């Protein structure tokens, strides 16, 4: 399932992505790659990298081609965690629509809601509302025994 109906089937076209850091174009032909391959040091998958670079279009294509929306990096962060951290409401919605595990905890025990409650991003309140409306559990404690509201209070976000 995708939010956008503009995505074509994987065999119809290949995809170009202008690298954020290098300025080089990377041509990805999705029918020829494993969309769930991981970088050995970080555990990043192509989907996690797309989320990190704020590319909703790339993320949609990868999900369309069976990218694992529950994949975690070496610190246990999912694409949802990363989208929340970077304040990307559009990508948060995409991940939730495609069955991301909303209450997944990273190595610190933080859920996406914990991260949203500490983030200093413009879309923070909208992201928190979206997470709660989508079933985020506000009572989950992280490894420090803090709930999301505790985290918000510590970061002066209440």
RAVEN-V991064 format. One line per field, one symbol per residue. phi: phi as a letter, one per 20 degrees, with the letter a starting at -180 (. if undefined). psi: psi as a letter, one per 40 degrees, with the letter a starting at -180 (. if undefined). Layout:
BEGIN
phi = ???
psi = ???
END
This chain:
BEGIN
phi = .cfeeefefgeeadcdcegfeemeedecdffdcefdfdfffdmfegfffffgemdfffggfffgemfffefcefeneegfgfffgemegffgfffffdmfffdfdefeneegfgfffdfdcgegfffgfffffeofefdfdefemdegffffffdldd
psi = hidheehiidediihhhhhdddeihhhhhdeeiheeiihdddehidddddddefgdddddddddffiheeiiaeeehidddddddefgdddddddddffihdehhadeehidddddeeigideddddddddddeehheehiaeefhidddddddefe.
END
